[in-house]
Amino acid sequence: MMRGLNSWQLNGNYLVAIQYGDVEQCAALLEAGADADQTFKINSVTRPALCLSVERGAYNLVELLLRNGVAVNRRDSKGCTSLHVAVEMGYDSIVDLLLVNRADVNAADDQLVTPLHIAAKRGALHTVSSLISYGCDINKQDDKGRTALSYACEHGRKQVIQVLLANGAFPDDLDSLGYTPLMWGLLSSNFEYDTVRLLLEHGSRLDLMTGQGNTQLQIVILSNNLEKWKCLKLLLKCGCDVNKCNKLGQSTVHLACLMSDIESLRILIQANANVNTVDRLGISPLSHCITNGFSEFAHLLIDGGATEDLNRLNPQLQRLKSSFRKDIQQRLKNPKSLMEIARKSLCSSLGPFTEDWTEKNRSELPHSLIPYILYTE
C-alpha cells in the first residue's frame, strides 16, 4: 500500500506520523521511500523531521530516525539542531541519545546560542554535565557575548555554576553590556550568598564596571536580591571600592538613599563610606534626603558625618514640616560629641569589619554601646 504513494503523499503522511509519534507508521513510510531528512514548515519555521520528533519527546521515534541515517546536526531555519531542541525541552534521555550519535555539542544557532547556554539557563545539571563530558566549549559566547556561566548566574542555578567553575569556566568574561557573570548574579532575585562567595574564590574581579558605569556594590544596592545585605557585606570585606561613583557621579550612598534602602545605607556607613560626595548635578545624599523629607535617612547620614549648607537648600526647606526642618537645622549646627568622633574613628579604622569586631568583643563592651557603634539605635 505504501509503495503506491508518490513522494508528496509519502512526505505528507510522514509529517502526520511524526506529529502523532507513530513509530510503526514512520518505519513503514521510511521503508517505502520517505525522506528521513525531510523538512516541514511549521508556524513559519522550517524544521527537519528529527527536530520535530525530538520536540514531541518521542524517544523511540528519534531512535528510529537515527537508525535510518538521518542527519543528526541538520538545522532548522533558526539555526537550531535537534540537540538544541532536546535541551530546551528538558528531555535528558533524548539528549544522551543524540550525544551518543555524534550530535555537535558546540553547534550554535543564528544567535550563536549553544546547547550549553540553554542547559545552564534552565539549570539542567545532568545535561550540563553530559555536554561537558562530550567536550563542549564551556566558555563559548553567544551574539551578546554571554557565556553559559553568565546565564547560570542570572537565573541563580547554583549547582550548575559549581560544575561550570570546576570545569574551567571563566568568571570574568564581559558581555556586550559590560556585565560579568557575578554582575548578572547580583541582579538576580534568587542568587545566593554562597554562590557569590564561590565566584570570588574563583577569582572574580571587583574592579570592573558595567557599560552603564555601575560597580558590583551599586548593582547589589539596585537589585532585589534576597540576600543583598549579606552580599553587600561580603563584597566590602573583599575589597570592593565603597566610594567609587557611576557615570552620573552617584556613589553607593546616593543609590542607597535613592532606593530607600536604610539597611544598605547603614552597612555603608559602618564601612566608612564617604557620605559627603556630590553627583554631577551637585546633589549630595543628605540634600536629597532633606529636600524629600526622608527623616530617618537624613539623621543616619548626619550620624555618619554628613554635612550640608542649609542656605543652599533654603527654598526647598520651606516646604518641609516645621518640626523636621528645625530638627535638621539644629543637628547640623551642633558640634560633634566625643562619642560621635570616637565612633567615626572606629569605623574609619575597621571599615567593613566594624560589625565583626563588635560581635567578637560583645562580652567586653557595654550593652548599650553596641547599637550605637553599629548605627542601629
Buried (B, 14 or more C-beta within 10 A) or exposed (E): EBEEBEEEBBBBBBBEBBBEBBBEBBBBBBEBEBBBBBBBEBEEEEBBBBBBBBBBBBBEBBBBBBEBEBBBBBBBEEBBBBBBBBBBBBBBEBBBBBBEBEBBBBBBBEEBBBBBBBBBBBBBBEBBBBBBEBEBBBBBBBEEBBBBBBBBBBBBBBEBBBBBBEEEBBBBBBBEEBBBBBBBBBBBEBBBBEBBBBBBEBEBEBEBBBEEBBBBBBBBBBBEBBBBBBBBBBBBBBEBBBBBBBEEBBBBBBBBBBBEBBEBBBBBBBBBBBBBBBBEEEBBBBBBBBBBBBBEBBBBBBBBBBEBEBEEBEEBBEEBEEEBBEBBEEEBEEEEEEEBEEBBEBBEEBBBBBBEBBEEEEEEBEEEEBEBBBBEE
